[in-house]
Amino acid sequence: MYLEQEKLEKVYYRTSKLGKVHRYVRTLTILKLQCDNCLSIFFKEKGRLSPKRLDNKYYHCCTNCDSKRFAQKKGSEKRSFWNIPVSSSTPIDRL
């Protein structure tokens, strides 16, 4: 579940060819997400996540959980909800 996004500023220093030290700042956008499997809160960089997944229509899974097992569980829940056998060739996104 998508909760919120936060901005994080990191300060770096670099030395020029002439020996002068320059300070520069980089902002990083961090997303606060809640795992839909174990309900733990985890953080992810915004650049590493597709913009269309920043919605609560999509499921989010943390690195501690097995995402493929979680996806299989959600697929079987959808099939049991619509009363479709597993051997059916109808994709879930067509339902």
Residue, then its C-alpha position, 0 to 999 in steps of 0.5 A: m500500500y502506498l502511504e506517502q513520499e518524502k524528500l531527502e537531501k544529501v550534501y556532498y563535497r568535491t574538490s576542483k582541479l585548483g584545490k577549492v572545495h565545493r559543496y553540492v546538494r542532491t535531493l532524493t525522493i523516498l516512497k513510504l510503502q506498506c507490505d500487503n503481505c506482512l503489513s511491515i513498512f518499508f522505503k523505496e526510491k521513487g526512481r526505482l519504481s514505475p510511476k503507474r505503481l504509485d497507487n493503491k490499486y497495485y500490491h506492494c511487497c517488501t524484500n523480506c517476503d517472497s513476492k512470487r508466492f504472494a502473487q500466486k496467492k492473490g491469483s488463487e484468491k481472484r480465481s476462487f472469487w470468480n469460481i474459475p478452475v485453475s486449469s482455465s485458460t482465461p487470464i485474470d486481467r480479463l475478468 
